Amino acid sequence: MKDNEIRLARIWHETEWRRMDAKEKQESDHVARAGRKGVESAERPTLKTIARLAGLAVPTISRALNDAPDIGEDTKKRVREIATRIGYRPNRAGVRLRTGKTNVISLVLSTEHDMMNHTAKLISSLAGELRGTPYHLIITPYFPSEDPMVPVRYIVETGSADGVILNQTEPEDARIAYLMERDFPFATHGRTKWQHPFADFDNETWARICVEMLARRGRRRIAILLPPQGQYYSIHMRRGAKEAARRLGVDLVVVEGVTSHSASIDVEKAAPRYLVGPEACDGFIMPSAMAAMAVIAAGENLGLVLAKEFDLTAKEAIPFLKRFRREILVVKEDVSQAGVFLARALIHRIAHPEDPPMQYLDVPEIPEI
C-alpha cells in the first residue's frame, strides 16, 4: 500500500472513530485494557486487532511492525504505539514457521564482570533501542572457566537467535571468525582486525589523554592497569599511554598480577606495591570505576591523600566517581550510545547483509581539570 493510500485509510479510520457510539468505543478500550492486563478470558490481541484499530490492512500492519522500507515512518510509529497500548505480542513459534526467524537478539556476556561496571548500562540501552521493534533481547552468559566459543556455537547451531552481540574482543577473535565463516549476523562492542559492525570507545586516545592530564599535574611516574593481555582494547590502551609517556618524558609502569577484570579486592591488595616503596608511582590510570576506588582505598589506608601524594584518572559510564572522591580525574564513556548503535547496526545487518557494516567509534573529550 502506498503512503497516500495509507493516509486516506487513516483519515477514514479517524472519521469512523468519531462516528463510533459509546458502546463501540467502550469495546475498543476493553481490547486495549485486556491486552495490557493479560485478562485470560479476553481475546489475545492479534494483527487483526491492530488493523481494526488503525484502519489499515493486516499485511500493512505486519510490514509496519517489521520495519518494511516502503511503509512511512509515521505509519510505523502509529502502528507500534497501538501494538504497545493493547499489549500485542507476536507468536514467536508462528513467526519462525513462516519466516525462519526468531526475532531474538542475544547479548553474550561473561559472568566475571564486576556488578558496578558498564554492563548494566549496555544492557539497558540495547533493550531500550529494541523496544518497539520486532526483536527481543536475551542474555546468554558464560563462565570464566568456560570456552567462550560454547555459547556462540550453541546459538548458531540451534538457531536460537537471529543475531548476536559480543564484547571483550581480541584482534583475531575465534568467535568472530566462526560467525563470519557461517555468515551469521553479529555486532561487537569492541574492534577486531576484520571489518564488521561494531561500536567502540577510543581507548588509545583515552589513555593518551590520561597521561597528559597526570603530566600536567606534575606526575612523573604513572601506573596503568590494563585489561587482560590480548584483548584489543588492552592493546589500544597500552599503545596510547606509551606514546604519550614517551613524548612527555614520564615513566610508564604496567601494573602486574591483576587486570581491570580482576576482583576489586585483588586490585586493592596489589596497589600498595605501586603506592609506596622503590616502585611507588604518583599517577594512576584505571580503566574501571571499581579499580579506581580500590586503588584510592589502598592509598588512604596507607595514609596517602588523593591529589596530594598521588593523582588518579579513570573512565566511567555511570557518573558517581566524583561523588566518591571529587579529586578523581574522570573521563566519560558513553556506553548508552554504544548500546543504541549496536542494536541499530545489528538489525541493519540482519535486514541488509549486503550493505557495508555500520561502525561507531566514541572519541573521548578532555575533561576540565
Number of C-alpha atoms within 10 A of each C-alpha: 11 10 14 10 11 18 15 13 16 16 13 14 17 15 11 12 15 9 11 12 10 9 9 12 14 12 11 16 15 14 21 23 16 19 23 15 11 15 12 9 7 13 12 16 20 18 19 15 21 25 19 14 20 22 20 23 16 17 13 21 24 17 14 24 21 17 17 14 9 12 19 16 14 12 20 21 15 13 23 20 14 17 26 17 16 25 19 19 14 14 10 13 11 12 13 12 10 9 9 12 16 21 20 18 26 22 22 19 19 16 13 14 15 17 10 14 17 19 14 15 19 22 18 14 20 26 19 16 18 18 14 18 16 17 19 16 19 15 13 18 15 18 11 11 9 10 10 17 14 11 18 21 14 13 18 18 9 8 15 15 22 21 23 25 24 20 18 18 20 20 16 15 18 13 18 23 12 15 17 14 9 10 10 19 24 25 28 24 21 23 27 17 10 12 11 19 25 25 25 22 20 19 26 21 20 26 29 20 21 29 31 20 21 23 19 12 15 14 20 18 22 27 25 26 25 24 22 16 12 14 20 21 25 22 18 18 23 21 16 20 27 19 15 20 20 11 10 14 11 19 15 22 19 15 20 13 10 19 22 23 19 17 16 21 14 14 24 20 13 18 23 18 13 23 23 14 9 8 12 17 24 22 29 29 27 26 25 23 24 24 27 25 21 20 24 23 16 19 21 11 11 12 10 16 13 19 15 9 14 22 23 25 24 23 25 22 20 17 13 12 19 11 9 9 12 12 16 21 21 23 21 16 23 20 26 21 17 25 24 20 24 29 24 17 24 25 22 18 22 14 14 11 14 9 9 12 16 18 17 19 14 16 15 19 12 15 12 8 10
